[in-house]
Amino acid sequence: MFNKQVWIIANFKANKNLKATLEWVDLVGPKIYRESQVNVVVCPDFVALEEVKKAIQVGNYPLLLGAQDLSPFPPGAYTGEEPAQDLKTLIDLVIIGHSERRKNFGETDAQVREKVDQANKAGIKALVCVQSVDTPVPEGCQLVAFEPVFAIGTGQPDNPGDAERVAEQLRSKYGEKLEVLYGGSVTSANSQEFLRQSNISGLLIGTASLEAKEFLAILEQLN
Ligand code: PGA
């Protein structure tokens, strides 16, 4: 349906425990099409990563694994942090600079840059969340998600045409190689409209990713 690589990324935030996460993986994993242009990624919380990795291997699912954050520092005396060096054996991708982290944890553009550096050094794909065309995209980052704050978790998505304009501006600012996803109140009812936009290469999905059935409805429309 699309002549581009597409990313469909489930961001569970702090919503699912290990048991519920594993149930979701075993419902969604077998239904993901192989050899398609769609990269499907699940981002559970840190404690689930190891078990989810095993479940993906045991089920041989074409499902990629992501984390929702990582440390801006290398391994060392940084209590509570998860260094990229430790995560790299588990994950393919990491979400960096989500607006919830910027708002609730005071994460700065400088820290986002450090985290992207750590991810790149470890060979983990960095997905940086930008809240507008003015949010800086660090050097070495090729994947961003445009997530207007008003649209996150509110049931009020951005207008697909407006999101397309921001995606286009981001790509003209940082280069055509930049892949831009959209996130913010995506559901199976509006996902196609966003993916139809020529500068939008995928979706970062929070609430609608939590129910396997709704997430699968989004994937099924792609096949
Ligand atoms: P939402 O969250 O789909 O619930 O709006 C998206 C996000 O925060 O990444």
Residues whose N, C-alpha, C, O or C-beta is under 5 A from the ligand:
A	BS01	PGA	N11 A151 I152 G153 T154 G183 G184 S185 V186 L204 I205 G206 T207 A208
